[in-house]
Amino acid sequence: MTLAIASRQPVRRRCDPRSSSPLPERDYAALEYIGRWYQVAQYQLEDALFSQRSPTVASRSVRRMVAAGYIAVERWNRIGVNLIRLTSRGRNVLVDRGVATSTLFVPEKPVALKDLAHHLWIVDAGLMLSRLDAALELTPCWALRRRLAALRPAAIPDVLAIRVGEDRVPEGVLAVEVDLGGERLKNVLVPKLGVLQETLAGWCSGQPTAIVVLTVGARRIAALTAAVQSLPQTIPVVVYSLPRQSGRPGLAELRKTLGEALG
């Protein structure tokens, strides 16, 4: 009788502390996206990997990755968006799955507050460009700095988008610059755009190339548009407005703007 009763007791499996349960494949894709884009807001992750799902699905994915120790999450200003970055453990699991470590970034601390708005606009721009054209290879400035460290180029764009054909030959180049109005036009920003023109001319190998500047305010747009006329026109510089709203509400407007730039 004792044995019969014992046999009906549920069997509890003991977990080896060295083992970890695999995550759903979509979680690993999300983890790679986070690692490539340095630090992302949760709404950006949702749009990139969970656009056809409820935000709850993305939140569950984030919780699983946090529990596994693969990401670190901070809430901006304690009430704002979740800011997500890769951990060393997260990088290691991706490398074990065949992702090149050179494409992944593991920030020791969050993006500094003074740089955060600029950083988030860069990620937004990359996200919307990926939506517009799947043939674009997108490289943010932090990845360009790492890749070109030995060459030390005089200027790099915030986002470099290269349209690649079926034969892997570049068919066009778009450089995106985000300007939040903190730099002087005549002495800083316009000369920097001129240097970027020269740098891109050496990269694009004769392919159609353009620079898009996303900036703020009607007066600055007008002033910058007039100022860039003094630059060589071999690589056109076009000025557009950043969305009036930031975060998720601004994505559709940004997509429309970049769609016009891509032509």
TORPA-711910 format. One record per residue: residue number from 0; chain; x, y, z of N, C-alpha, C, O in turn. Coordinates in steps of 0.02 Angstrom, whole numbers. Each point is the difference from the previous one (the first is absolute). Example, Ala and Ser with C-alpha at 12.3 -4.5 7.8 and 13.67 -1.06 7.14 Angstrom:
BEGIN
PT     k   c     n.px     n.py     n.pz    ca.px    ca.py    ca.pz     c.px     c.py     c.pz     o.px     o.py     o.pz
PT     0   A      660     -284      390      -45       59        0       45       60        0       52       -1       33
PT     1   A      -70       54      -69       42       59        3      -39       55       37       25       55        8
***
This chain:
BEGIN
PT     k   c     n.px     n.py     n.pz    ca.px    ca.py    ca.pz     c.px     c.py     c.pz     o.px     o.py     o.pz
PT     0   A       42      -60        0      -42       60        0       44       63        0      -14       48      -36
PT     1   A       66      -50       77       44       57        3       32       14      -68        7       58      -21
PT     2   A       14     -113      -13       31        9      -65      -50       27      -51       18       41      -42
PT     3   A      -80      -63       47      -51       23      -47      -12       74        9       -7       37      -49
PT     4   A        3      -15      110      -11       71       13       60       41      -24       -8       53      -31
PT     5   A       67      -78       44       60       36      -20        5        6      -76       24       51      -25
PT     6   A      -48     -102      -10        6        2      -73      -44       52      -32       11       20      -57
PT     7   A      -62        2       96      -44       50      -28       23       71       15      -30       48      -24
PT     8   A       83      -40       62       26       67       15       34       28      -62       35      -37      -35
PT     9   A      -44      102       20       33       30      -59       75       -2        7       28       10       55
PT    10   A        5      -24     -109       73       -2       -1       27       69      -12      -17       31      -50
PT    11   A       57       -6       95       31       66       -8       70       -6      -27       43      -33       30
PT    12   A      -32       64      -88       66       -3      -31       45       54       29      -20       58        6
PT    13   A       78      -77       11       48       48       25       40       30      -58       26      -37      -42
PT    14   A      -23      104       40       35       34      -55       74        6       18       17       21       56
PT    15   A       26      -38     -102       71       10        9       14       75       -5      -23       32      -47
PT    16   A       59       -3       95       12       73       -2       40       22      -60        2       59      -16
PT    17   A       31     -106      -19       39       18      -60      -43        2      -62       23       22      -53
PT    18   A      -84      -46       57      -42       -4      -59      -45       61       -5      -14       34       49
PT    19   A       -8      -20     -110      -48       54      -11      -47      -20      -55       19      -34      -48
PT    20   A      -81       54       54      -51      -18      -49        8       44      -61        9       60        6
PT    21   A      -12      -90      -66        4       41      -60      -59       46       -6      -56      -16       21
PT    22   A       67       75      -51      -53       48      -11      -32      -12      -69       30      -34      -42
PT    23   A      -90       60       31      -29       -3      -67       46       35      -51       36       47       18
PT    24   A      -37      -69      -80       45       27      -51       -9       75       -8       49       36      -12
PT    25   A     -110      -11       19      -11       71       -7       37       40       53       22       56      -13
PT    26   A      -13      -85       72       37       33       53       73        9      -20       30       52       14
PT    27   A       -1     -101      -47       70        6      -21        7       52      -55       50       36       -2
PT    28   A     -100      -32      -42        0       53      -51       -4       68       33       34       47      -21
PT    29   A      -76      -41       72       -6       63       37       66       16       35       21       58        1
PT    30   A       11     -108       27       63       10       34       54       25      -49       39       44       18
PT    31   A      -38      -71      -78       48       22      -50      -14       72      -21       47       39       -9
PT    32   A     -110      -22        2      -18       69      -18       25       48       53       28       53      -17
PT    33   A      -39      -69       79       24       42       55       75        9       -3       26       55        7
PT    34   A       10     -111      -18       72        3       -1       27       41      -58       51       34        8
PT    35   A      -83      -36      -65       23       38      -59      -12       75        7       38       40      -25
PT    36   A      -93      -22       60      -18       71        4       17       31       67      -27       52       18
PT    37   A       73      -84       18       33       28       60      -47        6       59       12      -32       52
PT    38   A      -63       72      -58      -51        5       52      -65       21      -35        0       47      -40
PT    39   A      -54      -81       56      -63       15      -34      -55       11       51        2      -25       56
PT    40   A      -52       64      -76      -60        7       40      -46      -59      -15        2      -29      -54
PT    41   A      -43       12      102      -43      -59       -9      -48        9      -59      -15      -49      -34
PT    42   A       -9      109       22      -45       10      -57       36      -15      -66      -31      -23      -48
PT    43   A       97       36       45       38      -15      -60        8      -75       -9       -6      -26      -56
PT    44   A       18       -9      110        3      -72       -3      -67      -30      -21       -2      -46      -41
PT    45   A      -52       73       67      -66      -24      -18      -13        9      -74      -26      -45      -33
PT    46   A       44      103        5      -12       13      -71       45      -42      -44      -20      -21      -54
PT    47   A       81        8       77       48      -38      -41      -16      -75       -2        7      -31      -53
PT    48   A      -28        2      109       -8      -73        3      -70      -23       16      -17      -58      -12
PT    49   A      -25      102       38      -66      -21       23      -55       44      -29      -52       11       33
PT    50   A       62       14      -93      -47       49      -28      -70      -29      -11      -49       37        1
PT    51   A       45     -102      -12      -65      -32      -12      -29      -32       63      -49      -36       -2
PT    52   A       81       50       59      -21      -30       63      -21       53       50       14       59       -8
PT    53   A      -48      -81       59      -18       44       55       63       22       38       48      -39        4
PT    54   A      -47      101       22       57       21       41       14      -47       59       56       -4       24
PT    55   A     -108      -32       -3       10      -49       54       49      -54      -19       39      -23       42
PT    56   A      -40        3     -105       46      -52      -24       72       24        5       44      -36       22
PT    57   A      -33       99      -41       67       28        5       22        6       73       57      -13       17
PT    58   A     -103       33       26       16        7       71       20      -67       30       46       -4       41
PT    59   A      -80      -49      -61       18      -67       25       69      -19      -24       39      -31       37
PT    60   A      -24       48     -100       67      -15      -26       54       36       40       51      -29       17
PT    61   A      -64       94       -3       48       39       39       10      -31       69       56       -5       25
PT    62   A     -111      -16        7        6      -30       66       40      -65       -3       39      -14       46
PT    63   A      -49      -26      -99       39      -62       -6       74       15       -7       42      -33       30
PT    64   A      -25       83      -71       70       16      -11       32       30       63       59      -12       13
PT    65   A      -97       50       25       25       26       64       13      -57       48       52       -2       33
PT    66   A     -100      -44      -28        7      -57       45       61      -43      -17       32      -28       44
PT    67   A      -17       24     -109       58      -40      -22       65       38        9       54      -29       -8
PT    68   A      -58       93       25       61       41        9       29       24      -65       58       19       -2
PT    69   A      -98      -18      -52       25       17      -66       -4       75      -15       36       24      -44
PT    70   A      -79       12       79       -8       71      -11       -5       37       66      -16      -28       52
PT    71   A       31       93      -55      -11       45       56      -52       50      -21        1       25      -57
PT    72   A      -47       -9      102      -55       46      -16       -2       56       52       -1      -14       60
PT    73   A        1       76      -84      -11       58       44      -61       37      -25      -13        4      -60
PT    74   A      -25       23      107      -58       40      -18       20       73        2       18       27       53
PT    75   A      -22        6     -111       23       69       -3      -40       45       47      -61        1       -2
PT    76   A       98       35       43      -31       47       47      -50      -34       47      -42       33       31
PT    77   A       46     -100      -26      -42      -41       43      -73       -5      -23      -38      -40       27
PT    78   A       19       80      -75      -70       -2      -23       -4       -4      -76      -55       -8      -28
PT    79   A      112       14       -6       -1        1      -73        9      -68      -32      -15      -51       31
PT    80   A       41       51      -92        7      -62      -38       53      -45       31       46       24       33
PT    81   A      -53      -89      -44       52      -47       19       58        4      -50      -11       -1      -60
PT    82   A       71        8       86       60        2      -40       38      -66       10       14      -19       57
PT    83   A        1      -15     -111       25      -69        3       68       -5      -32       11       27      -54
PT    84   A       35      -62       87       66      -11      -28       23      -72       14      -24      -32       47
PT    85   A       69        9      -87       26      -68        4       49       -7       59       35       48       16
PT    86   A      -33     -106       15       51      -15       50       53      -47      -30       -9      -26      -55
PT    87   A       63       17       91       52      -46      -23      -27      -71       -9       18      -35      -47
PT    88   A      -62       16       92      -30      -67       -6      -44       -5      -62        0      -51      -34
PT    89   A      -35      105       18      -40        0      -60       43       -3      -63      -16      -36      -47
PT    90   A       71       73       47       46       -4      -57       27      -70       -7        4      -26      -56
PT    91   A       15       -6      110       29      -67       -4      -49      -51      -30       20      -42      -40
PT    92   A      -83       47       59      -48      -48      -27      -11       11      -74      -11      -47      -38
PT    93   A       14      111       16       -6       14      -72       60      -24      -39       -6      -28      -54
PT    94   A       65       38       82       61      -24      -33       -1      -76       -5       21      -28      -51
PT    95   A      -45       -5      103       -6      -73       -2      -48      -22      -55        6      -56      -26
PT    96   A      -52       99        8      -48      -16      -53       24       23      -69      -38       -5      -49
PT    97   A       99       29       45       30       17      -65       -1       72      -19       20       17      -56
PT    98   A      -44       28      100        0       71      -15       71       28       10       33      -16       50
PT    99   A      -10       56      -98       68       27        4        5       49       58      -40       46        6
PT   100   A       89      -55       36        7       44       58       15       72      -20      -15       46       38
PT   101   A       43      -36      -97       16       68      -23      -62       41      -14        4       61       -4
PT   102   A      -62      -93       -3      -62       36      -14      -39       16       63      -52       34       -4
PT   103   A       75      -56       61      -38        6       62       33       51       48       62        5        2
PT   104   A     -103       31       35       25       50       46      -29      -14       70      -59      -13        8
PT   105   A      104       17       41      -19      -12       70       19       62       41       54        2       29
PT   106   A      -98       47      -27       16       61       38        6      -15       74      -42      -35       29
PT   107   A       94       62        2        8       -9       72      -52       39       40      -18      -19       55
PT   108   A       -6       73      -84      -52       41       32      -45       29      -54       18        1      -59
PT   109   A      -76       24       79      -46       27      -50       30       60      -37       47       32       24
PT   110   A      -75      -17      -82       19       60      -38      -10       61       45      -51        6       34
PT   111   A      100       39      -34       -4       60       42      -62       41      -17      -22        3      -58
PT   112   A       -7       28      108      -61       37       -9        7       54      -54      -47       11      -39
PT   113   A      104       22       35       10       52      -49        1      -26      -71      -11       38      -48
PT   114   A       24     -103       40        4      -30      -67      -61      -43      -16       -5      -25      -56
PT   115   A      -40       16      104      -53      -50       -8      -48       18      -56      -18      -43      -40
PT   116   A       -5      105       37      -48       19      -52       30      -12      -70      -33      -28      -44
PT   117   A       95       49       35       33      -11      -65        6      -74      -16      -13      -21      -56
PT   118   A       31      -18      106        7      -72      -10      -67      -32      -20       -2      -40      -47
PT   119   A      -51       58       81      -65      -30      -15      -24       19      -70      -32      -41      -34
PT   120   A       46      102       12      -19       19      -69       40      -41      -51      -27      -18      -52
PT   121   A       89        3       68       40      -42      -46      -32      -69       -6       -8      -26      -55
PT   122   A      -11       -3      111      -32      -66       -1      -66        3      -37      -17      -45      -39
PT   123   A      -22       98       51      -63        9      -36       11        2      -75      -35      -32      -39
PT   124   A       86       70       18       14        7      -72       20      -67      -30      -24      -18      -54
PT   125   A       67      -19       88       18      -66      -25      -59      -46       -4       -6      -39      -47
PT   126   A      -38       42       97      -58      -43        2      -47       15      -59      -24      -46      -33
PT   127   A       11      110       19      -45       17      -54       31      -13      -69      -36      -17      -47
PT   128   A      102       25       41       32      -17      -63       -6      -75      -14      -10      -20      -58
PT   129   A       16      -20      110       -8      -73      -10      -70      -18      -21      -11      -48      -37
PT   130   A      -37       87       60      -70      -11      -20      -11       18      -73      -40      -32      -35
PT   131   A       75       83       11      -11       25      -67       32      -42      -54      -28       -7      -55
PT   132   A       85      -22       70       37      -37      -52       40      -56       32       50       12       35
PT   133   A      -72      -73      -46       35      -58       30       69      -11      -30       41      -36       28
PT   134   A      -28       67      -87       65       -9      -32       54       47       28       58       -3      -20
PT   135   A      -77       46       68       48       46       29       41      -35       54      -26      -34       44
PT   136   A       91       44      -48       45      -21       54       12       61       44       27       50      -24
PT   137   A      -47      -54       87        1       58       44       56       -6       52        6      -52       33
PT   138   A       34      104      -28       54        0       48       -1       65       39        9       53      -29
PT   139   A      -21      -56       95        1       61       41       71       24       12       49      -36      -12
PT   140   A      -43       98       36       66       31        7       46      -37       47       60       -3      -12
PT   141   A      -87      -27       66       44      -35       47       32      -62      -33       56      -18       16
PT   142   A      -93      -15      -60       27      -57      -36       51       22      -52       50      -34      -11
PT   143   A      -63       91      -22       49       26      -48       65       19       35       54      -13      -27
PT   144   A      -59       43       85       61       19       36       42      -61       17       61        1       -7
PT   145   A      -94      -55       27       36      -61       16       31      -30      -63       58      -20        0
PT   146   A      -97       16      -53       22      -32      -62       57       38      -33       44      -30      -30
PT   147   A      -46       96       36       48       42      -36       52       31       47       30       51      -17
PT   148   A      -21      -81       75       45       29       50       71        9      -27       33       50       15
PT   149   A      -10      -98      -54       68        4      -27        7       56      -51       54       30       -7
PT   150   A     -108      -16      -30        3       51      -52      -11       70       27       23       49      -28
PT   151   A      -60      -44       83      -14       64       33      -27       51      -50       32       51      -12
PT   152   A      -90      -64      -17      -28       46      -49      -15       68       32      -16        5       59
PT   153   A       20       47      -99      -10       68       26      -72       11       21      -13       42       43
PT   154   A      -34      -78      -73      -71        9       17      -37      -65      -14       16      -36      -47
PT   155   A      -64       21       89      -44      -57      -12      -72       22       13      -11       43       44
PT   156   A      -37      -70      -80      -70       19       11      -29      -35       62       29      -49       25
PT   157   A      -85       74       -2      -35      -32       56      -27      -69      -21        3      -47       39
PT   158   A      -28       43     -100      -22      -64      -28       23       -3      -73      -12       47      -38
PT   159   A       43     -101       19       20      -11      -70      -44      -56      -28       -1      -56       27
PT   160   A      -36       72      -80      -44      -49      -32       24      -13      -70        6       46      -41
PT   161   A       10     -108       27       24      -20      -67      -50      -49      -30      -13      -53       29
PT   162   A      -14       71      -86      -45      -47      -35       43      -49      -39       41       19      -42
PT   163   A      -51      -82       56       41      -53      -29      -43      -41      -48      -55      -21       17
PT   164   A       81        9      -78      -36      -40      -49        6      -74       13       33      -22       47
PT   165   A      -65      -17      -90        1      -73        8       70      -29       -5       15      -52       29
PT   166   A       29       86      -66       69      -23       -8       46       28       54       61       -6       -4
PT   167   A      -92       38       56       36       30       56       40       62      -19       42       22       38
PT   168   A      -54        5      -97       34       61      -21      -41       60       23      -61        1      -11
PT   169   A       92       49       43      -37       59       22      -32       36      -59       30       10      -52
PT   170   A      -93       11       62      -36       36      -51      -15       72       19      -20       39      -43
PT   171   A       30      -22      105      -13       69       23       18        7       73       -1      -48       38
PT   172   A       17      110      -18       22       14       68      -39       60       27       -6       51      -34
PT   173   A      -21      -57       94      -34       54       34       32        8       69        3      -47       39
PT   174   A       19      107      -24       28       16       66      -50       44       37      -24       49      -27
PT   175   A        9      -67       89      -49       37       40       36       33       58       37      -32       37
PT   176   A      -49       97      -30       26       39       57      -58       27       41      -47       27      -28
PT   177   A       51      -35       93      -50       28       45       28       62       33       52       -3       34
PT   178   A      -85       59      -43       22       64       27      -54       27       47      -56       14      -22
PT   179   A       72       -7       86      -48       23       49        8       75       16      -28       25       48
PT   180   A       67        9      -90        5       72        6       53       25       47        3       60       14
PT   181   A       39     -104       11       51       21       48       65       24      -30       43       26       37
PT   182   A      -33      -35     -102       62       20      -32      -10       62      -42      -52        9      -31
PT   183   A      102       34       30       -3       59      -43        2      -22      -73       38      -44      -19
PT   184   A      -80       76      -21       -5      -20      -70       64       17      -38       32      -44      -30
PT   185   A      -13      107       30       54       23      -42       67      -29       19       40      -20      -43
PT   186   A      -27       17      108       67      -19       23        8      -75       14       56      -25        2
PT   187   A     -112      -10        9        6      -71       20      -38      -46      -47       31      -42      -33
PT   188   A      -96       47       30      -40      -50      -35       12       -1      -75       12      -53      -28
PT   189   A      -14      111       -4        8        1      -73       70      -23      -20        5      -41      -46
PT   190   A       50       64       78       65      -28      -16        4      -75       10       32      -36      -38
PT   191   A      -66       11       92        0      -72       12      -35      -37      -56       22      -54      -20
PT   192   A      -76       82       -6      -34      -32      -56       44        0      -62       -3      -47      -40
PT   193   A       43      100       31       47        1      -56       52      -55        5       16      -31      -50
PT   194   A        9       20      110       48      -54       10      -33      -68      -12       30      -45      -28
PT   195   A      -93       39       50      -36      -62      -12       -9      -13      -74        4      -57      -23
PT   196   A      -18      109      -15       -4       -7      -73       64      -30      -29       -2      -47      -40
PT   197   A       58       74       62       65      -25      -25       11      -73       20       24      -40      -39
PT   198   A      -42       24      101        8      -69       24      -43      -48      -40       23      -53      -21
PT   199   A      -86       71       11      -46      -44      -37       23       -8      -72       -9      -54      -29
PT   200   A       36      106        0       24       -4      -70       52      -55       -7        5      -33      -52
PT   201   A       35       23      105       50      -54       -2      -29      -68       14       32      -51      -15
PT   202   A      -92       49       44      -31      -65       16      -47      -25      -54       -6      -60      -10
PT   203   A      -28      106      -25      -58      -21      -39       17      -28      -69      -43      -28      -33
PT   204   A      106       35       11       22      -30      -63      -45       20      -59      -15      -41      -43
PT   205   A       -6      103       42      -39       24      -55      -74      -15        3      -38       19      -44
PT   206   A       16      -54       97      -71      -16        6      -40       62       21       28       45       32
PT   207   A      -92      -41      -49      -41       56       22        2        8       76      -12      -48       37
PT   208   A       27      108      -15       10       12       71      -33       66       20        0       48      -38
PT   209   A      -27      -46       99      -30       61       26        7        2       75        7      -52       33
PT   210   A       -9      112       -6        1       11       72      -67       30       20      -21       50      -28
PT   211   A      -11      -79       78      -62       26       27       13       25       71       25      -37       42
PT   212   A      -42      100      -30        7       28       67      -70        7       29      -44       32      -30
PT   213   A       33      -62       88      -63        6       36       10       49       57       40      -12       45
PT   214   A      -77       68      -46       13       52       49      -66       26       29      -54      -26      -15
PT   215   A       59       77       57      -58       24       38      -13       74      -14       47       40       -5
PT   216   A     -110      -22       -2      -19       70       -5        1       27      -70       48      -12      -38
PT   217   A     -100       49       20       -5       27      -68       56       49      -16       26        0      -56
PT   218   A       -6       40      104       54       49      -12       66      -35      -13       39       20      -44
PT   219   A      -24      -72       83       63      -35      -11       -1      -38      -66       51       -3      -35
PT   220   A     -107      -26       18       -6      -35      -64       15       48      -58       38      -16      -45
PT   221   A      -68       76       48       10       49      -53       73       23       -2       29        6      -54
PT   222   A        0        8      113       69       23        2       49      -53      -24       47       15      -37
PT   223   A      -59      -76       58       45      -54      -21       -7      -15      -74       49      -13      -35
PT   224   A     -111       14       10      -11      -12      -71       37       51      -42       30      -17      -51
PT   225   A      -31       81       73       36       52      -36       76       -9        7       37       10      -48
PT   226   A      -15      -30      107       72       -5       12       33      -56      -40       57        8      -23
PT   227   A      -92      -64       15       31      -56      -36        6       12      -74       33      -38      -36
PT   228   A      -64       92       11        8       16      -71       72       19      -17       21       -3      -58
PT   229   A       16       23      110       70       18      -11       46      -61       -7       57        6      -20
PT   230   A      -83      -64       36       40      -61       -5        0      -27      -72      -45       16      -39
PT   231   A       95      -56       22       -1      -32      -66      -63      -41      -10      -25      -31       47
PT   232   A        0       31     -107      -63      -34      -14        9      -71      -28      -47      -30      -24
PT   233   A      109        5       25       12      -68      -24      -38      -51       41      -25      -50      -27
PT   234   A       21       61       92      -42      -40       44      -51       46       32       18       41       42
PT   235   A      -81      -46      -62      -50       47       25      -12       -8       75        3      -55       28
PT   236   A      -17      112        4      -18        2       71      -71       27        4      -14       56      -22
PT   237   A      -32      -96       49      -70       18        5      -20        5       73       18      -43       40
PT   238   A      -55       95      -23      -19       12       70      -75      -14        9      -42       24      -38
PT   239   A       26      -63       89      -69      -16       17      -11       14       74       47        6       39
PT   240   A     -110       -3      -21      -18       11       70       -6      -67       37      -26      -49      -27
PT   241   A       51       48       88      -14      -57       44      -75        2       18      -31       53       -3
PT   242   A        2     -110       21      -70       -1       20      -13       48       58       43       11       42
PT   243   A     -103       17      -41      -19       44       54       -8      -37       66       10       28       53
PT   244   A      -27      -92      -58       -6      -42       60       56      -51        0       20      -26      -52
PT   245   A        4       11      111       52      -52        7      -32      -66       19      -60       -4       12
PT   246   A      102      -47       -9      -25      -66       21      -44      -32      -53        4       17      -59
PT   247   A      -46      -62       81      -44      -37      -46      -43       46      -43       -7      -15      -60
PT   248   A      -22       70       87      -42       42      -43       36       30      -60      -31       16      -50
PT   249   A       97       -8       56       37       32      -55       25      -47      -54       25       22      -51
PT   250   A      -32      -87       61       28      -48      -47      -31        5      -70       35       -2      -50
PT   251   A     -101        9       48      -34        3      -66       22       62      -39       11       -4      -60
PT   252   A       -5       60       95       22       62      -33       71       -7      -24       17       22      -55
PT   253   A       26      -52       95       70      -10      -19        5      -47      -60       41       11      -45
PT   254   A      -82      -62       45        0      -46      -57      -19       36      -65       30      -11      -52
PT   255   A      -80       54       56      -21       38      -59       57       45      -25       13        4      -60
PT   256   A       20       30      107       56       45      -18       56      -39      -34       25       21      -52
PT   257   A       -5      -76       81       55      -39      -28      -21      -33      -66       42      -11      -44
PT   258   A     -106       -5       37      -24      -25      -63        9       50      -56       18      -18      -56
PT   259   A      -31       82       71       11       53      -50       74        6      -16       18       11      -58
PT   260   A       24      -19      109       73        6      -12       26      -57      -44       43       10      -42
PT   261   A      -71      -69       52       22      -57      -40      -25        6      -72       30      -27      -46
PT   262   A      -84       62       38      -28       11      -67      -28      -62      -31      -25        2      -56
***
